[in-house]
Amino acid sequence: MPSAESVPAPTGLRYDELHRRGPAGPWRPLVGIPLLVVIFFASQLVLSIVVTLVLVAGGDSTEQAIDKLTGDLATPSFLALVNLGWAAAIPAVWAVARLLHGQTPGWVTSVTGALRWRWFLVCLGLALVALGITVAVSTVLPDQGAGSIETDGTLNPWTSTVRDFLLVIVLLTPLQAAGEEYVFRGYLAQAFGGLTARLGSRVAAGVAVVVPALLFALAHGLGQDLPIFFDRFAFGLVAGLLVVLTGGLEAGIAMHVLNNFLAFGLALAFSDMTEALNPTGGTWWAVPVTLVQSVSYLVLAVGAARRLGVAHRTGTTPGGAILEARRGLV
């Protein structure tokens, strides 16, 4: 009887089925999900202590440092802490995937076992197009409430605080966006896909998309206005569909990065970062804007993936032919 190491990994797997490449056992995701939560919150505690010590070393009192990190009033230090926390979630996902599922980091990234950089750059361009369409649509609709795209105000003055926010956004927001994708569209999608595999392929794919999207929206706070919650839930659904249909996290990360760049950039230029981080008072007029962005990007990304031959299953091209070797890049 061949050993576990000599048994070839199954081919033709969707992204949400990738746990089937590793050791079997439905207990693994049931242990992995709470383990990931524990590691995530432990890293938040450690990072909070580190950032507090850095602020104190820079001349703040302990009370001043703690005030900067509460989030009641958004500060560059608070945003940096949030972004670093989600950045730390990436190695946490890698560690849990390796420990419980025998996965190297690449298999939490795509069905090719690697980040497809050229495809990621294509997705950045497509996300920019979708955001342009979104901005155009938002300007002809009534007020969409807090967190919406508003560019008709007076420019905020340039200050050292704006400078520090800008540095944090440029340097750390891509890591924050990637971290959220690795958690919700990465490990959780594969975990729920594996847990529900016995219910059928389509059901498992649906659960792998819907449940992480719901958790993603809930993770932004239980006191959200319903339109804002719907906005985040819709974003999660589209990002989840993109993972299944394009075979990896690249499209979701690209959309997430540019979406956050736009939101934070407009807040710095015209509004307030505290409101951008904790939006309230959303209206249902935000729903058409959300749908335009989500659907346009979904159509663009899936269409481009099919034209470029981006693999959406292991060991196969989109047309179904078996590949002789794994391709790391598109």
C-alpha positions as CSV (number, residue, x, y, z in Angstrom):
1,M,0.0,0.0,0.0
2,P,1.5,3.4,-1.0
3,S,2.4,5.9,1.7
4,A,0.6,9.2,2.1
5,E,3.6,10.9,0.6
6,S,3.4,8.8,-2.6
7,V,-0.2,9.4,-3.3
8,P,-0.5,12.1,-5.9
9,A,-2.5,15.2,-5.1
10,P,-5.9,15.3,-6.8
11,T,-6.3,17.7,-9.8
12,G,-9.2,19.7,-11.0
13,L,-9.9,21.2,-7.6
14,R,-11.5,24.6,-7.1
15,Y,-9.9,27.1,-4.7
16,D,-12.4,26.2,-2.0
17,E,-11.5,22.5,-2.3
18,L,-7.8,22.9,-1.8
19,H,-7.8,21.4,1.7
20,R,-8.4,18.0,-0.1
21,R,-4.7,18.2,-1.1
22,G,-3.7,17.8,2.5
23,P,-4.4,15.3,5.3
24,A,-8.0,14.3,5.7
25,G,-10.2,15.0,8.8
26,P,-13.2,17.2,9.3
27,W,-11.8,18.2,12.7
28,R,-9.0,20.1,11.1
29,P,-11.0,23.2,10.0
30,L,-13.0,23.0,13.2
31,V,-9.7,23.4,15.1
32,G,-8.1,25.7,12.6
33,I,-10.8,28.4,12.7
34,P,-10.7,29.1,16.5
35,L,-6.9,28.7,16.4
36,L,-6.7,31.4,13.8
37,V,-8.9,33.7,15.9
38,V,-6.8,33.1,19.0
39,I,-3.5,33.9,17.1
40,F,-5.1,36.9,15.5
41,F,-6.2,38.5,18.8
42,A,-2.9,37.5,20.5
43,S,-1.0,39.3,17.7
44,Q,-3.2,42.4,18.2
45,L,-2.3,42.4,21.9
46,V,1.4,42.1,21.2
47,L,1.3,44.8,18.5
48,S,-0.7,47.2,20.8
49,I,2.1,46.9,23.3
50,V,4.8,47.4,20.7
51,V,3.1,50.4,19.2
52,T,2.5,51.9,22.6
53,L,6.2,51.5,23.5
54,V,7.2,53.2,20.2
55,L,4.9,56.2,20.9
56,V,6.3,56.5,24.5
57,A,9.9,56.3,23.2
58,G,8.9,59.1,20.8
59,G,8.0,61.4,23.7
60,D,4.4,60.6,24.4
61,S,3.2,59.8,27.9
62,T,1.6,56.4,28.5
63,E,-1.8,58.1,28.7
64,Q,-1.2,60.0,25.5
65,A,-0.1,56.9,23.7
66,I,-3.1,54.9,24.8
67,D,-5.4,57.7,23.8
68,K,-3.9,57.7,20.3
69,L,-4.7,54.0,20.0
70,T,-8.3,53.8,21.2
71,G,-9.9,54.7,17.9
72,D,-12.4,57.1,19.4
73,L,-10.6,59.7,17.3
74,A,-8.7,58.2,14.4
75,T,-5.0,58.9,14.5
76,P,-2.2,57.7,12.2
77,S,-1.0,55.5,15.0
78,F,-4.4,53.9,15.4
79,L,-4.6,53.2,11.6
80,A,-1.1,51.8,11.6
81,L,-2.0,49.5,14.4
82,V,-5.1,48.3,12.6
83,N,-3.2,47.7,9.4
84,L,-0.3,45.9,11.1
85,G,-2.8,43.7,12.9
86,W,-4.3,42.6,9.6
87,A,-0.9,42.3,8.0
88,A,0.1,39.9,10.9
89,A,-3.0,37.8,9.9
90,I,-1.2,36.7,6.7
91,P,1.6,34.6,8.4
92,A,-1.0,33.5,11.0
93,V,-3.1,32.0,8.1
94,W,0.0,30.4,6.6
95,A,1.0,28.9,10.0
96,V,-2.5,27.4,10.6
97,A,-2.7,26.1,7.0
98,R,0.7,24.5,7.3
99,L,0.1,23.0,10.7
100,L,-3.3,21.5,10.1
101,H,-3.6,21.1,6.4
102,G,0.0,20.6,5.2
103,Q,-0.3,23.6,2.9
104,T,2.6,25.9,1.9
105,P,1.7,29.6,1.7
106,G,1.2,29.4,-2.1
107,W,-1.8,27.0,-1.7
108,V,-3.6,29.6,0.4
109,T,-3.0,32.0,-2.4
110,S,-4.1,30.3,-5.6
111,V,-4.8,27.0,-7.3
112,T,-1.3,27.2,-8.9
113,G,0.4,27.2,-5.5
114,A,1.8,30.7,-6.0
115,L,0.8,34.3,-6.3
116,R,0.2,35.1,-10.0
117,W,1.8,38.5,-10.1
118,R,1.0,39.4,-13.7
119,W,-2.7,38.5,-13.1
120,F,-2.6,40.6,-9.9
121,L,-1.3,43.6,-11.9
122,V,-4.1,43.1,-14.5
123,C,-6.6,43.1,-11.7
124,L,-5.3,46.4,-10.3
125,G,-6.0,47.9,-13.7
126,L,-9.5,46.4,-13.9
127,A,-10.3,47.6,-10.3
128,L,-9.2,51.1,-11.3
129,V,-11.7,51.0,-14.2
130,A,-14.5,49.7,-12.0
131,L,-13.8,52.5,-9.4
132,G,-13.9,55.1,-12.2
133,I,-17.3,53.8,-13.2
134,T,-18.4,53.9,-9.5
135,V,-17.3,57.5,-9.1
136,A,-19.2,58.5,-12.2
137,V,-22.4,56.8,-11.0
138,S,-22.2,58.2,-7.5
139,T,-22.1,61.8,-8.8
140,V,-25.5,61.5,-10.5
141,L,-27.3,59.9,-7.5
142,P,-28.7,61.5,-4.4
143,D,-26.6,61.7,-1.2
144,Q,-25.5,58.2,-0.2
145,G,-24.7,59.1,3.4
146,A,-21.6,58.5,5.4
147,G,-18.8,56.6,3.8
148,S,-19.9,57.5,0.3
149,I,-17.8,59.2,-2.4
150,E,-18.0,62.9,-1.9
151,T,-15.7,65.2,-3.8
152,D,-17.6,68.5,-3.8
153,G,-16.3,69.9,-0.6
154,T,-13.3,72.1,0.2
155,L,-9.9,70.4,0.3
156,N,-8.5,69.8,3.8
157,P,-5.3,71.7,4.6
158,W,-2.0,69.9,4.4
159,T,-0.8,69.1,7.9
160,S,1.7,66.8,9.6
161,T,-1.2,64.6,10.6
162,V,-2.4,64.3,7.0
163,R,1.2,63.5,6.0
164,D,1.4,60.7,8.6
165,F,-2.0,59.3,7.5
166,L,-0.8,59.3,3.9
167,L,2.4,57.4,4.7
168,V,0.4,54.8,6.7
169,I,-2.1,54.4,3.9
170,V,0.5,54.0,1.2
171,L,2.8,51.7,3.1
172,L,0.4,49.6,5.2
173,T,-3.1,49.6,3.6
174,P,-2.1,47.0,0.9
175,L,-1.0,44.7,3.7
176,Q,-4.2,45.3,5.6
177,A,-6.3,44.5,2.5
178,A,-4.3,41.4,1.7
179,G,-4.6,40.2,5.3
180,E,-8.4,40.5,5.3
181,E,-8.5,38.6,2.0
182,Y,-6.2,35.8,3.3
183,V,-8.5,35.4,6.4
184,F,-12.0,35.7,4.9
185,R,-11.5,34.6,1.3
186,G,-8.5,32.5,2.0
187,Y,-8.5,30.2,5.0
188,L,-12.2,30.6,5.9
189,A,-13.3,29.9,2.3
190,Q,-11.2,26.8,2.1
191,A,-12.3,25.7,5.6
192,F,-16.1,26.1,5.0
193,G,-15.7,24.6,1.5
194,G,-14.1,21.6,3.1
195,L,-16.6,21.3,5.9
196,T,-19.5,21.2,3.5
197,A,-17.9,19.2,0.7
198,R,-20.2,16.2,1.4
199,L,-23.2,18.3,0.6
200,G,-22.2,18.5,-3.0
201,S,-19.8,20.7,-5.0
202,R,-22.2,23.5,-5.7
203,V,-23.4,23.7,-2.1
204,A,-19.9,23.8,-0.8
205,A,-18.9,26.5,-3.2
206,G,-21.9,28.6,-2.1
207,V,-21.2,28.2,1.6
208,A,-17.5,29.0,0.9
209,V,-18.6,32.3,-0.6
210,V,-21.6,33.3,1.6
211,V,-20.5,32.5,5.1
212,P,-17.1,34.2,4.9
213,A,-18.8,37.3,3.3
214,L,-21.3,37.4,6.2
215,L,-18.4,37.1,8.8
216,F,-16.5,39.8,6.9
217,A,-19.4,42.2,7.2
218,L,-20.0,41.3,10.9
219,A,-16.3,41.8,11.7
220,H,-16.7,45.5,10.9
221,G,-19.0,45.9,14.0
222,L,-22.4,44.8,15.1
223,G,-23.7,48.3,15.3
224,Q,-23.5,49.1,11.6
225,D,-26.3,50.8,9.7
226,L,-28.0,48.3,7.5
227,P,-27.0,49.9,4.2
228,I,-23.3,50.0,5.3
229,F,-23.6,46.3,6.4
230,F,-25.1,45.4,3.0
231,D,-22.2,47.3,1.3
232,R,-19.6,45.2,3.1
233,F,-21.6,42.0,2.6
234,A,-21.9,42.6,-1.1
235,F,-18.1,43.3,-1.3
236,G,-17.5,40.0,0.5
237,L,-19.8,38.1,-1.9
238,V,-18.0,39.5,-5.0
239,A,-14.6,38.8,-3.5
240,G,-15.7,35.3,-2.7
241,L,-17.0,34.7,-6.2
242,L,-13.8,36.0,-7.7
243,V,-11.8,33.5,-5.6
244,V,-13.9,30.6,-6.9
245,L,-14.1,31.8,-10.5
246,T,-10.5,32.9,-10.9
247,G,-8.8,30.4,-8.7
248,G,-7.1,32.7,-6.2
249,L,-7.0,35.7,-4.0
250,E,-5.3,38.1,-6.5
251,A,-8.5,39.7,-7.9
252,G,-10.0,40.2,-4.4
253,I,-6.8,41.7,-3.0
254,A,-6.6,44.1,-6.0
255,M,-10.2,45.3,-5.6
256,H,-9.7,45.6,-1.8
257,V,-6.5,47.6,-2.0
258,L,-7.9,50.1,-4.5
259,N,-11.2,50.4,-2.7
260,N,-9.4,51.3,0.5
261,F,-7.0,53.7,-1.3
262,L,-10.0,55.5,-2.7
263,A,-12.0,55.7,0.5
264,F,-9.0,56.8,2.7
265,G,-7.7,59.1,0.0
266,L,-11.0,60.9,-0.3
267,A,-11.4,61.1,3.5
268,L,-8.0,62.7,3.7
269,A,-8.7,65.2,1.0
270,F,-12.3,66.2,1.7
271,S,-13.6,64.6,4.8
272,D,-12.5,63.0,8.1
273,M,-10.6,59.8,8.8
274,T,-12.6,59.0,11.9
275,E,-15.8,58.9,9.8
276,A,-14.1,56.9,7.1
277,L,-13.1,54.2,9.5
278,N,-16.4,54.1,11.4
279,P,-19.1,55.3,8.9
280,T,-22.6,55.8,10.2
281,G,-25.8,57.2,8.6
282,G,-25.6,55.3,5.4
283,T,-28.5,55.5,3.0
284,W,-30.0,53.0,0.6
285,W,-28.9,55.2,-2.3
286,A,-25.4,53.6,-1.6
287,V,-26.8,50.3,-2.8
288,P,-26.8,51.1,-6.5
289,V,-23.3,52.4,-6.2
290,T,-22.2,49.3,-4.5
291,L,-23.8,47.1,-7.1
292,V,-22.3,49.0,-10.0
293,Q,-18.8,48.7,-8.6
294,S,-19.2,45.0,-7.6
295,V,-20.9,43.8,-10.7
296,S,-18.7,45.8,-13.1
297,Y,-15.5,44.5,-11.5
298,L,-16.8,40.9,-11.3
299,V,-17.6,41.0,-15.0
300,L,-14.3,42.6,-16.0
301,A,-12.2,40.3,-13.9
302,V,-13.9,37.0,-14.8
303,G,-14.0,38.0,-18.5
304,A,-10.3,38.9,-18.4
305,A,-9.4,35.7,-16.6
306,R,-11.1,33.6,-19.2
307,R,-9.4,35.5,-22.1
308,L,-6.0,35.3,-20.5
309,G,-6.3,31.7,-19.6
310,V,-6.0,32.1,-15.8
311,A,-6.4,28.7,-14.2
312,H,-9.3,28.4,-11.9
313,R,-8.7,24.7,-10.9
314,T,-5.6,22.8,-9.9
315,G,-3.7,21.2,-12.8
316,T,-6.1,22.4,-15.5
317,T,-6.6,25.3,-17.8
318,P,-9.9,27.1,-17.9
319,G,-10.8,25.0,-20.8
320,G,-10.3,21.8,-18.9
321,A,-7.0,20.5,-20.3
322,I,-4.5,18.9,-17.9
323,L,-1.3,20.9,-17.4
324,E,2.0,19.0,-17.4
325,A,3.5,21.3,-14.8
326,R,2.4,23.8,-12.3
327,R,2.7,27.4,-13.5
328,G,3.6,30.0,-10.9
329,L,2.7,33.0,-13.1
330,V,-0.2,33.6,-15.5
